[in-house]
Amino acid sequence: MRRVAISQAGQTAGLAALLLAAIWILWTELRPLATAANQPRHSITITAAPLAGAGSKIGPFRLTSAAVLTSPETSFGGLSGLAALPDGRLLAVTDAGDWLLFRPGAPSGEMGSISMPGDVKSDRDAEAIAFTPDGRTLISLEQQHRILGFAGHGPPLTPAGEPLYRTDTMGWPPNGGGESLAVLGDGRLIWIAENAATADGALTALLVAPAGLTRRIMIDAVDGFAPTDAVALDETHLLVLHRRFTGAETAAAISIVDLAPVLAGGSAAPGRLLARWGRDGEWPVDNMEGIALVRRKTGPPIVYLVSDDNFSAAQRTLLLQLEIIAPLR
């Protein structure tokens, strides 16, 4: 009889947990959007202090410039996702739910708030940004794992459509979820979890079709690193930025991922390491979290990398500019 009582108690606890989860999902999905009142769109001063290493090469990349970005603006920092606009400006999103629009090397930029549900950290943890072929801006959130859609490429970020929320992300850790987001030319999304590896160490990701059909896929990891951002290189390949940030060690890596097998219906996308560097390397490094790709009319493509300083005086906001000087495939 005692075993039956324990079983019934367990069932009751399980049902209660499911009910609480359902209430939480309904609340986070249905509550209205709210923009933080203290962050209207405004101009800020940005200082870029050059760093050594320009001209050095790692793998197929050459570092063309590196700088530490600073600003007296208190909300500056925490840059966690990066995207490139056709006019040469970069758009970043922050851990605090703000956006930063700037031109590399320019003495000023603009900041503003992203319309999100709520104003606390867990509501506003923006980690990645990408532009779609149909003219929208997508922003991936961690903790409350979802993708928000906005009209147009870049600010003003006017909400467009319902947030993309998938029950597939329920198993992602709150602070280890949708860190990376890339958009393919046909509108399909690759959404990569930072810390939800499979039993054999592969990265967990979702392939999301424009119509909303979602399929779980696996991507080769870089051993000892976590993925922090991704960008489409072409119709079947991604560049993925990875970081190792433990306090005792800081390092970064870039890999190339072949999506052809999963786009053909498979579940695994092989990857290959292209570059890796740490504090003792020729390239500057910090908590690298954002990657953007710029294709030029003349000259090789440019890759921009940005670091997240976590709003800490002990870290730096780095902006690295790389040229692709050798074939990647």
Secondary structure, 3 states (H helix, E strand, C coil): CHHHHHHHHHHHHHHHHHHHHHHHHHHHHHCCCECCCCCCCEEEECEEEECCCCCCEECCEEEEEEEEEECCCCCCCCEEEEEECCCCCEEEEECCCEEEEECCCCCEEEEEECCECCCCHHHCCEEEEEECCCCEEEEEECCCCEEEEEECCCCCCEECCCCECCHHHHHCCCCCCEEEEEECCCCCEEEEECCCCCCCCCEEEEEECCCCCEEEEEECCCCCCEEEEEEECCCCEEEEEEEEECCCCEEEEEEEEECHHHHCCCCEECEEEEEEEECCCCCCCCCEEEEEEECCCCCCCEEEEEECCCCCCCCCEEEEEEEECCCCC
